Structures are given as C-alpha cells and as structure tokens.
Amino acid sequence: MAPELNALKVEPRLWIDGVWADGSGTVAVTNPATGDLLAEVQRGSAEDLRRAIEGAQRAFAAWSRAPAALRGEVLKRAAALLTARRSTLAALLTREQGKPLAQALGEVDYAASFFQWFGEEARRLCGRIQPHPTPGFEYLVQPFPAGVVGLITPWNFPLAQGAKKVAAALAAGCTAVWKPAEQTPLIALALAPLLVEAGLPAGGLQIVTAPGRLVGEVFTQDARIRVLSLTGSTETGRSLAAAAVRHFPRLSLELGGNAPFIVLPDADLEKAASDLVRLKFLCSGQVCVTANRIFIPASRESEFLEHLQPLWLQARVGNGLHDGVDAGPLIHHQACQQVRALIEDALAQGAAEVCVNRTHATDARLAAGSFCAPTVVRGVRDDMALASTEIFGPVAPILTYASIEEAVWRANGTPFGLAAYVYGTDVARARAVAEALEVGIVGVNEWRPLRAEIPFGGIKESGLGWEGGEEGLHEFVVLKTIALPRASVNIGTKENL
Ligand code: ADP
C-alpha cells in the first residue's frame, strides 16, 4: 500500500454519495519507477456508474440552488486544504504517476490554483437584462448550471486535469461523476474526503474508476449527463463525439497535440535550449502541450545543439522520489516501446541520434521501471512518424528550416492545433509568428504558459471548448432567455411630486 493513503484518509474504492463503496473486481495500481504494487483499486461496473449518476442527480437539486458565493467558499477551502497537504499529495502522485517530486508539488499547486480561481469566479457568473424590440417587453438572459456532468481524465496530470474540470463544474452549480485513468486513480480519490472537509455535500462529486470504453458507453447513453468533458487522445474524443449524438450532451474535449517549438533566427539560443529541456523533461514529455517538433534555422542548428547537448545530458532520470531527479519513468513499458519504435523508424529513414541520456541505467533499483532514455534526434523530416505523431515521450526531434514563412507553414501542417512555442528577441516579429500559428495557446519565450486564469483549448483536431479562465466556467453553464412583459408602474412625474 502507498503509505500516503492513510494520512489522506483514502480507501482504494469507489466514492459514491459521500462514502466508500465496493465495485466489481479490482485494478492493480503500480509505481512505474519500480513496478511495486501500490493498491488494488475497486473498479466500477455500468451499474455502479449509473448509481453514481443517480446520486449526483439527487445532489444537484440543492447544490445548483446554493448561493454562488457559498459554492465559491467550498472551492476556496479545497484550494487551501490542497496547499496545506501538498507534500503528502505530491508523494502519492509521484509514487503513482512517476514524475519527480518537485514536478508533483508543482502539479498540486496548479490543481489548487483552479479551485482558488473557480472559487472566485463562481460569484461573478451573471445574467443580463436586454432590450426587446417590442415596446412593453424585455429579455432576461440567465445562466443556469447545466446539470450532472461526466468527467474523464488521463494519467499524465491525474490531479490537475481533474481539478480543472471538477472546480469549474462545481463552481457553475453542476454535480459531477469523475472517471480517472485506471493507471492513476489514487490521487483522484484523495480529492474525495478533502472536498467533503471543505464542505461539499454528499453526491456533489462521485469518483468511479472504470474502463474507459465502458464509461464512454454509460455516459453517452444516459440522458442525465449534460456535459461530457474529456482530456485524452483525439481517437477517444472522436469515439465519444460519435456516441454523443444520442442525447447531445455538450462536449468539452481536450485532445492530442503536435506542438511546434520554433526558434527564430534572432533567438537567444541558450534560453531556448534550456527551456526546451525543461519542457521535454516535464512529465518525461508525456504532455499534450509538450514540444513535438523543434524548428531551428538551418544556419544555427549546430550552435543550438551545442547549447542543448550538455543540458540534456546533465539532467538526471530516475525514481521521482529520489533527490535531484529531473525526469521519471514513462507510465508503462508499452509506452517505452511505442516511443522507441518512433525513434527507430526515423533512424531507419536517415535521421540521427545526437545525444541519449541513460542516467537511470546505473541504478539497479530501477531495473523493473518503465524508463525511456531521453533522446535528441536530428535530420527529422515532416513526413516521418516522429514528426507527424504525438510522441508522448522525452524525445526532441530537430527539423531545420530556411525561412520563417516556411517554418510557420510547416508548423501549421498538422491536423492538431493545441500549443506552440516561439523563441526570438524581436518580440514584434515573434508575436506575428505566434498570431499566424493555428493553435489554442502560444508561449513566446515562455515554456509553460498555462495558468488557471486564462482559457486553454485546442482547435482543429485538438479539441472543443476551454478550460480555465472565465470561459472554463461557461462550459458547465446553459443560458435561458425569458421574454416577458415589462412591468409598467406609474410612480408619478417630477411635476406632481
Ligand atoms: P491516453 O493515451 O492519454 O491514455 P486515452 O484517450 O486513451 O488517452 O485515455 C484518456 C482517458 O480516456 C482515460 O481515463 C481512459 O480510460 C479514457 N478512455 C479511453 N477510451 C475511452 C472511450 N472509448 N470512452 C471514454 N473514455 C475512454
């Protein structure tokens, strides 16, 4: 058992109507750095999922009518509790997901920032009175909570991806059924008792670990689910969207990416190289917004690689719980094989490895872990799978370009449109490049632009809708417009008062 579970009052079960419950069967959750078993977690059946939806529907009656300020207070208390317990939560997150402890602490803080932000935004959700073209009438445009929502999250940021959705849904007055990834349900379950302590009524958030396909079927076949919010692969988004035609829940989809990292000819190469290492070592590159294609001016490639190489090799890969580790394992062995196959395919077509960081290989305790050596590959072409697929691993494919126009055109030559990075000292030019890129978010000389206060969402096949910002709240709100007679009351005139 992970020792943090007791401290956080977490049981490896389902969380329905404010209590722990058994499902049918279990799923083994292991530490990807060592292969150690952390817990056998109860798995929900279709019946358990429907019971969870039913409980959320019951809880919706009161929570949706609670004053927005009260809902906001609960969320802000949750933010404070997350912050107070950040060390224990981060240790559990590292054990279950594999990322280094410092990154896990960052994720807990990031998750807390969404509870804080939406706790504040809850009471700013306003309607409006609008003039009617017919005399004697007016319009009320009113926001209402959408209803019960279904949330599905992946294993790369298992706390933060959930926090973004849960906090926004609860702030809007919705109640939620959350299905975490089966590889990382423990950190999700840790939110359950914490939210109760913060004042969330039973049924406000139900958490059911279950196989993705089953959850997709139950959520799309149940007319009570009014918003279906997924962070996952584009393939999963497509299958949910196809099934959603049955009852038309609103779809909020954060899907795959293939982010270009464009180094302009006037860029500070040292900064660009150092930011690239931080970006690619974050969660070992298992991030939808990570840099997937590194575009370098052909004339500056060797200079850039001279900056990149020592930083890439100095970083330490290992068990995230050990001091000084910069990158952990991948989520499982199959992920390592998939990443390696992409590298081998590029090498077979003429690309070359520039440097490979094998620092984990010296630690015998990691022999059973799912480690993938971070690799820089040069000579990559747009048509290689390494450049056209979302790698989801610590690989930096280097592509060279001759003109900025060409770099932008090639950067946009993908069905994905999630994130991009632009490095250059002429900020006006970097901004023009950023504006020409077909993506939802761009970091200019910044490797981690995501924050709770700004909307983040993909375009093209990277998704629908937004998380964070004011817009994140609106994903869980429906508008109702009421046209009604304008009361006409004679209160006299100035002359006869
Ligand atoms: P990843 O490759 O990052 O695991 P997935 O899209 O496979 O991305 O998984 C993200 C989440 O979606 C996980 O919680 C997974 O269980 C869930 N999932 C996978 N397939 C489906 C599906 N057909 N319907 C609903 N959810 C699914």
Residues whose N, C-alpha, C, O or C-beta is under 5 A from the ligand:
A	BS01	ADP	I152 T153 P154 K179 P180 A181 A210 P211 G212 R213 V215 G216 T231 G232 S233 T236 S239
